[in-house]
Amino acid sequence: MNFEIKKYNIKLRLVDISDASFILKLRGNEKLSQFLSRTSKKLADQERWIQEYKIREAQKLEYYFIAIDEEGNRLGTTRIYNIEANSFETGSWLFSEDAPSGVAIKSDIIGREFGFENLGLDFCKFEVRKANVKVLRYHYRYSPEVIGEDELNYYFRISRQNFRFHSNKLLKIL
């Protein structure tokens, strides 16, 4: 599927095999990926994962985006998965250290807008590691509902209405 969302001076396009080395570079950066699940450092494994993902994408079960700037430079990733009757989950939110300020937040907003508006779902779920204070601070700006926690993570849910209200405020700041 060839699909691209242009909004807020950035673009989200669906991941393809040619993005494997970029994703591996981001996920291989210990500072950037310290709060993400571990993945293989082998390019062939990343390419295989993307091939398997493309099957789920074709079935409309998951959407993995690469954020790019106006010149086509790759900046980061965001993903929608665990799509259910009225909800979706976001994750794989990872951006290069040299990405312009605000791009990660705009990409997160665009990804969630896709889930709410394009997929017509009512709730967005996400998890954040308890030690990831910076990302927790960002997500708390949405006043999410805490739906659970374990030793490592907090689990959240945000409604479409709550997202719209708070994302509009964030976009004005950016």
C-alpha positions in Angstrom: 0.0 0.0 0.0 1.3 3.4 -0.9 0.0 5.8 1.7 1.2 9.2 3.0 -0.2 11.7 5.4 1.0 15.3 5.0 0.2 17.6 8.0 1.9 20.1 10.3 4.9 20.4 7.9 5.9 16.8 8.1 4.8 13.6 6.4 4.1 10.1 7.7 4.4 7.3 5.2 4.2 3.6 5.6 7.3 1.7 6.4 8.9 -0.4 3.6 11.9 -2.8 3.4 14.2 0.1 2.5 13.6 1.6 6.0 15.1 -1.4 7.8 18.6 0.1 8.2 17.2 3.4 9.5 15.0 1.6 12.0 17.9 -0.5 13.1 20.0 2.6 13.6 17.4 4.2 15.8 16.7 1.0 17.8 20.4 0.3 18.1 21.0 3.7 19.8 21.1 2.8 23.5 20.1 6.3 24.5 17.1 6.4 22.2 15.8 2.9 22.7 16.4 2.4 26.4 12.7 2.2 27.1 11.7 0.1 24.1 11.6 -3.7 23.8 14.8 -5.2 22.5 15.2 -6.3 18.9 17.8 -8.1 16.9 20.7 -6.0 15.6 20.8 -8.0 12.4 19.6 -6.2 9.2 18.1 -9.5 7.8 16.0 -9.9 11.0 14.7 -6.3 10.7 13.8 -6.8 7.0 12.0 -10.1 7.8 10.0 -8.3 10.6 9.0 -5.6 8.1 8.0 -8.3 5.5 5.8 -9.9 8.2 4.4 -6.5 9.2 3.4 -5.7 5.6 1.1 -8.7 5.8 -0.6 -7.3 8.9 -0.7 -3.9 7.2 -2.5 -5.4 4.1 -5.0 -6.9 6.5 -5.5 -3.5 8.1 -4.3 -4.8 11.5 -1.3 -2.5 12.0 0.2 0.6 10.5 3.9 1.5 10.9 4.9 4.9 9.8 8.2 6.7 9.0 8.1 10.4 9.7 9.9 12.4 7.0 10.6 16.1 6.4 9.8 18.1 3.3 13.0 16.9 1.7 12.3 13.3 2.3 14.8 12.9 5.2 13.7 10.2 7.7 13.2 11.5 11.2 11.6 8.7 13.2 8.9 6.1 13.6 5.5 5.7 15.1 3.1 2.7 14.9 -0.6 1.8 15.4 -1.3 -1.8 16.3 -3.6 -4.0 18.4 -6.5 -2.5 16.5 -9.8 -3.7 18.1 -13.5 -2.9 17.7 -13.2 0.5 19.3 -9.5 1.1 20.2 -6.0 1.0 18.9 -2.6 1.1 20.6 0.3 3.4 19.7 4.0 2.6 20.1 7.4 2.3 18.4 7.6 6.1 18.9 11.3 6.7 18.2 13.1 9.7 16.7 16.6 10.6 15.7 18.5 12.9 18.0 18.9 15.4 15.2 15.1 15.5 14.4 13.8 19.1 14.6 12.1 20.1 17.8 8.4 19.2 18.0 8.5 16.7 15.2 8.1 13.7 17.5 5.1 15.3 19.1 3.5 16.2 15.8 4.1 12.7 14.5 2.4 11.2 17.6 -0.5 13.5 17.0 -0.8 12.6 13.4 -0.6 8.9 14.2 -3.4 9.2 16.8 -5.5 11.4 14.4 -5.2 8.5 11.9 -6.5 6.0 14.5 -9.4 8.3 15.5 -10.3 9.9 12.2 -9.3 7.4 9.5 -10.0 4.2 11.4 -13.0 5.7 13.3 -11.9 4.3 16.6 -12.9 5.8 20.0 -9.9 5.1 22.3 -6.1 5.1 22.0 -4.2 2.9 24.4 -0.5 3.2 25.2 2.1 2.1 27.7 5.0 4.1 29.1 7.9 2.8 31.1 7.8 4.3 34.6 11.4 5.4 34.4 10.7 7.3 31.1 9.9 10.5 32.9 10.2 12.8 29.9 7.7 10.8 27.9 5.4 10.4 30.9 5.3 14.2 31.3 4.3 14.5 27.6 1.5 12.0 27.9 0.1 13.4 31.1 -0.6 16.6 29.1 -3.5 14.6 27.7 -5.0 13.7 31.1 -5.1 10.1 30.2 -7.0 7.4 32.1 -4.6 5.0 33.9 -6.0 1.6 33.2 -3.2 -0.5 34.8 0.4 -0.7 35.8 3.0 -3.3 36.5 6.6 -3.3 37.8 7.9 -1.6 34.6 5.0 0.3 32.9 1.9 2.4 33.3 -0.9 1.6 30.9 -3.1 4.4 29.7 -6.2 5.1 27.6 -7.4 8.3 26.1 -10.7 9.0 24.4 -11.1 10.7 21.0 -12.7 13.8 22.6 -10.0 14.1 25.2 -7.3 13.7 22.6 -8.8 16.4 20.3 -9.1 18.9 23.2 -5.5 18.4 24.4 -3.8 17.9 21.0 -5.3 21.3 19.8 -3.7 23.0 22.9 -0.3 21.2 22.2 -0.3 22.2 18.5 -0.9 25.9 19.4 2.2 25.7 21.6 4.3 24.1 18.8 
